[in-house]
Amino acid sequence: MSQMHYFFRHPVAEKVREEGREEGREEGRIEGQAVMVLRFLERRGLDVPQAVRERVLGCTDADQLTVWAERAVHVRDAADIFDSAAD
């Protein structure tokens, strides 16, 4: 029993836990960005098809989500956020 207790206090175990927490925070930030892209589109009164919603929510690249958020402010059709000509 004491060996198990020791493992949880071991620096390696603590490092792994911290890395997991940081990874979870990053995933949360990215998910929040994706939701914000969709909110921009919806607040502008645009119809957001399921295919657009799935692609945005499936994106794990924060830089790409930033680009889409910037485009969401100007596009006339939700799917146009994926088109670089919308810049």
C-alpha positions in Angstrom: 0.0 0.0 0.0 2.8 2.4 0.8 4.4 1.8 -2.6 1.2 3.0 -4.3 1.1 6.0 -2.1 4.7 6.8 -3.0 4.0 6.5 -6.7 1.3 9.3 -6.6 3.8 11.7 -4.9 6.6 10.8 -7.2 7.8 13.7 -9.4 7.2 11.8 -12.6 3.6 11.1 -11.6 3.1 14.8 -10.7 4.6 15.9 -14.0 2.2 13.5 -15.9 -0.8 14.9 -14.0 0.2 18.5 -14.8 0.8 17.7 -18.4 -2.7 16.2 -18.5 -4.2 19.2 -16.9 -2.5 21.6 -19.4 -3.6 19.4 -22.3 -7.2 19.6 -21.0 -7.0 23.4 -20.6 -5.8 23.7 -24.2 -8.6 21.5 -25.5 -11.0 23.6 -23.6 -9.6 26.8 -25.1 -9.9 25.4 -28.6 -13.4 24.2 -28.0 -14.3 27.6 -26.8 -12.9 29.2 -29.9 -14.9 26.9 -32.1 -18.1 27.7 -30.2 -17.3 31.4 -30.7 -17.0 31.0 -34.4 -20.4 29.5 -34.6 -21.9 32.2 -32.3 -20.5 34.9 -34.6 -22.3 33.3 -37.5 -25.5 32.7 -35.6 -25.6 36.2 -34.1 -25.4 37.7 -37.6 -28.5 35.7 -38.4 -26.8 33.3 -40.8 -28.0 29.8 -41.2 -25.3 27.4 -40.0 -25.7 24.0 -41.7 -24.7 20.9 -39.8 -21.7 20.3 -42.1 -20.3 23.7 -41.2 -21.0 23.1 -37.5 -19.3 19.7 -37.5 -16.2 21.1 -39.4 -15.8 24.0 -37.0 -16.3 21.9 -33.9 -14.0 19.2 -35.2 -11.1 21.7 -35.8 -8.2 21.4 -33.3 -6.0 24.2 -34.8 -6.3 27.4 -32.8 -4.8 29.5 -35.6 -7.3 28.1 -38.1 -10.2 28.9 -35.8 -8.9 32.4 -35.4 -9.0 32.8 -39.2 -12.5 31.5 -39.4 -13.6 33.8 -36.6 -12.3 36.8 -38.5 -14.0 35.7 -41.6 -17.3 35.0 -39.8 -17.7 38.7 -39.2 -17.9 39.4 -42.9 -19.2 36.4 -44.8 -22.7 36.3 -46.3 -22.9 32.5 -46.1 -21.6 30.4 -43.2 -19.7 28.0 -45.5 -17.7 30.9 -46.8 -15.6 31.0 -43.7 -13.7 28.1 -45.2 -13.0 30.1 -48.4 -9.7 32.1 -48.4 -11.3 34.4 -51.0 -13.5 35.6 -48.2 -10.5 37.5 -46.7 
